[in-house]
């Protein structure tokens, strides 16, 4: 039993009867020993009593031992093979965690050389890893809204960081779960008007939707004190002190869990920007020193994060991108290989910091007995590029930007250590969560599908196809289509300097031979191009039809405009011009 329990390392068992049997075994042994000491080995009566007790002790211990051993084998070996028979403790909790800007290509689970995410990797070993998971958008705002509504950006239209607000006729994941008895809450990074803010409709269906840094200042009623604290925070940040919120977000979630009944199911959405490029400091990516030094200790260069014109951090990276697009690509205006690797290592530090606090959160869930009856999902909205295609940040639609992690753990229905090689999409998360929670909700809105047939290797399911793009302002009519074998990018005409390859407005890549998307074969593979172009046209038509069905033009709700402070923040992050 000890060997089996070592394999089942997180606990003796989640089964109360199993623990009871082990306790009875220990109690029986202690009781018989006490009787031996009391009665001794003298008279016949005492000997008979002692013999009976010894017999009872042996049989009780052997019986209890065998029962506990058998139950352990069932729990560790048989149940994962047949999850439907797993005894559940009521409705499962749901925790959805989005690490903003976390690229799958910078994680060990996805083949990265550095160990940036040991805690997420352990979750993958204990759950299911989706090897080819992709976002349907390259920006935070539309990507997250697609996750929470299971529709493409061209349908929900929450795209413009200035004015986009989700129309009330769309159904969100939080709404469905709340209708099915869940308490719904969220702790997210950034203020209420930024890209994941309640202003855009992200709070729809949530009982509470808390923002950082607003949350830890919102109870400060004295205006002067609030302004002073904000000024001090910005001053420290500009002088190199990281302003990171993963610790606060995960700690607040833990405190919230402590204050609610354990038996009531909950849905918790957590989001952090700590992997994202920074705008308040000089370096483009920041993290506390132990994490930053972990990946940059070998750097001996002179990169400060600023250029000769005083552009620093994110603005410096944005300026470099702009110069490249305009054809000014002399070596003095670009980062050297050494400096580029340094910038990438700074990014890794932010990932490591976020992963550390995720690990602390996991330990807290385990200590509170919430771990095994909780569906936990880890993902991201988009990745980050580091000159793989002559740009920085997340301006383009190549895989370093669109491929994001997806890890799901739920031992009731998912076998630990499994991998899914099929292509999966961010719009599939909502139906998958409802399937895992065994919630029946029919809706013509959802464009995604449950991924459970792909987890279970159902031979009858069709290969999923990724569509994406159609983002306003920078690339209004850019569209993307990707299968496991081919990738088609139809670059828009209104991209303000894009694409980089003049004369090549459309791109086609054979991912089997060219996974790095370097050789555009659209001029030679005409039949593949025509087929994918036709499929893309049908997809776009379907999106327009669905949008009209949900939100008829004459009933469309008006837009709102965010405040000027949020506009300046979005500009500094490179999201708007």
C-alpha positions, 0 to 999 in steps of 0.5 A: 500500500505504501508503494501505491500511495507513493505513486498517488503522492498528493494524498492518502486518498480523497475517499473518506472510507479509505482513510477510515479503513486505514484508521481502523487498522491502526486503532485495532493494532493499538487496542490489542496491544493495550489488552495484552499489557492489561491481562498478561499471560497468566490464567486460562481465561486471560490466555483465551482472551489473549488468543481471541484478541490476537486472532481478531487483531490479525484478521482485522489488520489483514482485512483492513490492509487488503481493503485499503490496498485494493482501494488504492489500486482502484484509485491509482490504476483502474479509475484513470482508465475508466474515469466515468466510475470515479466517485465525485464529491458534488459539482466540480469547481472551475478555475480558469487562469490566463497568463497574458502573453505566455508563449508556448514556445517558451515552456519546457513542456513545449520543447523550450530549453530553459525551465521557465514554468516548472509548476505549470509543467507539473500540472501538465504531468498530472493533467492533459497537455494540448500540444497544438493549441492556438489563439484565434487572435493576436491581441489581448482584448479580442482573444480573451473575449473569444475564450469567454464566449466561444465565438470569433472576434469578427462575431463578438466585435470586442476588438477596439480598445477605445470603444468595444463593449460586448453586446448584452445578447452574447452569453458568457461562460460565467453566465452559464456557470452561474445559472447552474449554481456556481458562485462566479468571481474574478481577479484580473490585472490592469484597471477596469478600462484596459484590455481585460477590464469590466468596461468592455463587458468582461464582468458579464455573469460574474458575481464580482470582478476585481481589478488590479491595481484598482482593488488595493486602492479602491477603499482609500477614500481620501483623494490626496492619499490615493494620488500620493500612493499612485505617484509613488508607485509610478515613481518606483516603477520608472526607477526599476522597481517591478510593479507586478501583480501575480502575488496579489492576484493569487493571494487574493484568490486564496483569501476569497476561497477561505471565506466561502463554504467549501461545499458550494461550487465556484468559478474563478477567472484569474489573469495576470500581465506579468509576462507582458512587455513593460511600459513604465520602466527602462527594460522591456520586460521586468521581474523581481531580481531572483527571477530576472537574474536566473536567465540573464546572469551570463549577459555582458552587453550594454543594452539599457532598454532605451534608444538614443531618442529616449524611447524605452521599454515597450516603446523602444521595441515598438520603434524598432518594429516601425523602423524595420517596416519602413525599410530602415534596417541598418544594424545600428537600428536593430538589436544585436543577437546578444541583446536580442537573447537578453531581451528574450531572457528578460521575458523568461524572468517574467514567466518564471515569476508568474509560474512561481506564484501559480505554484504557491496557489496550487499548494494552497488549493491542495491544503484546503482540500479543493485540488481533486474536485476542481477543473483547473485550466491554464492558458494564454491569449497570445505569445510573443515574437523575438525577431523570428519574423523580423518583428518584436512583441505580438504584431503578426500572425505567425505561430510564435504569437498564435500558439499558446499553452493549454493544460487541463487537470481534472482527475475525475475525468482526465487521465494524468500525463495525457497529451493531445496532438490534434489542433485545438483552439481558444474558442473550444475552452468554453464548451470543454469546461461545460462538458467536464462539469457535465452541464448541458447548455444548448446554444447556437452561439458557440463556434467552438466544440468540446475537446473531450473526444480529442482527449479520448482519441475518438476516431470519428472526430474531424480535424479542427481548423483554426481561423482567426484575424479580422482585427480592427485598426492595424489589420482590419481585414487580415485573416488566418487559416491553419491546419496541422499541415498548412498555414494560410495568411491573407494579409489585409490592405489596411495594415499601415506598413504591413506586410514586411514582404512587399509584393507578397500580400498572401502567405502559404506555408507547408508546416510539415516541411517548414514549421518555422514559416520561412518559405512562402509557397503560395506561388507554387501550391495553387490548388492548396491556396485556392482550397484554403482561400475558399474555406476562409471565405465560407468561414468569414461569411458564416461569422457575418451570418452568426453576428447578424443572427445574435445582434441584428444591425438595427438592435446593436448597442451603442459604443462607449469611449474609455478615459484619456488615462487608459488611452495613454496606457494603451498607446505606451503598451503598443496596442493603439496609435 
